[in-house]
């Protein structure tokens, strides 16, 4: 089994996709006006409008209502990413901080309020966890 993607449901696909393009430096692949993907070597971040899940009725995911998931990206230099992000967002939960398990981490929110973690392994043990 391979983990393939995570899909974020939003009321504004254009806005949210533009935000993630700036934040990640990736260009989205658009399938329709209601669905875009940012494809990375390890996983895909899909962004879709609420219209794509209407058939689920009351069980459909609700846009801008995430309180349980953190979208995480391993980056080369979390401090550099922080400086870059400050050019287009101010919704930071914390500044870059080295955590006890060895990752330097930056938490911020996307325009829909979803929590995002950019992290860089900085200790020998943390770096070993990500060796191929």
N, C-alpha and C positions, 0 to 999 in steps of 0.2 A: 504494500500500500504506500502511495506517495501523497503527502499533503500537497494539494494543488493550488488552492487559493482561499482567500477570504473575501467576502462580498459585503460592501457597505451600502445600505439603502439610504437614499437621500431624496429630498424634494428639489434639489438643484445640482444635477449631475455636472453641468458645465463648471459651476463655481468650485465644487469639491474636487473635481478632476484637475482643474487649474491649480488649486492649492497643492495637491499631491505632486503634480509635475514640478512645481517650484521647489517643494520640500525635498524631493528625491532626485531631481535632475533627470528624471525619466520622461519620455514622451509617451503619452497614452495612445493605445490603439482603440479606435472607436468602431464598434460593430453597428450601433444605431445611435440616435440621439439620446436614447435611454440607457445606454450601456457602454462603458469604457473600461479598459484594463491597462494597468501598469505592470508590465511583465519584467520580472527580475530573474536572475539565474536560479534563485532558490524557491520562489513562490510568486504568485500573481495577486495583486490587489485589484479586485473588480469593484467598480462603482456603478450602481444602477439606480434608476428612479423607482419610486414606490409603485409606479404603474406595472413594473415587471413582476411584482408579487401580489397583485390584486386578487388573483385567483385563489389565494390562500385565505381570503376572507378575514375573519377575526383573528386568525392565527398568523397573519402576515407580520413581518418585522415592521416596526414603526421608525420612520426617519428621525434622526437627532434624539434618540432615546436610549442610547447605550450607557449602561452603568456597570457593566461587568467585564468588558473585554478591553485589553490594551493591545494596540497594533504596534508591533516591534520591528525595528530595522537595525541590523548591525551595520555600523558605519566605520570608516577608517579613522576618523578624528572627530569625536563628538564636540570638542570645543570649537573647531572650525564650523561645524554644522550649526552650532548655537549662534555664532556670529552671522552666518548666512540667513538663518531663520528670522533673526531680529529685523531683517530688511522688510519682511512682509507679514509678521505676526507678533502679537504681544501676549498671547494667551499661554504663558509658561506656568507650569505647575512647580517646577524647580529649575535651578540652574544646573549645569553639569556637576555631578557629584559622584565620587567613587564609593561604590557600595561594598558591603562586607564580602560579597562573593566574587569581587574582582572586576566588575564591570563599571566603567564610567558611564553614567546615565543622565539623560535629559528628557524630562517629561513635559509635554505640551498638548494642547488641544487643537483639533482641526476646526473648520468653521461650523460644523454640526455638533461640536462638543465631544467628539470621540477622543479618547486618550491615546496618545502616541508616545512611544519610547524610542529614542535614538540612543544606541549604546555602543561602546567600544570596550572590548576586553583589554584590561591593562595589566593584570598580574599574570605571572607564569601559569598558574592553575587555570585561570579564566581563558587564556589564550589556547591552552591545550584542549579545552572543551570544543574549540572550533577548528582544530586541525583536521585536514582531510586525509 
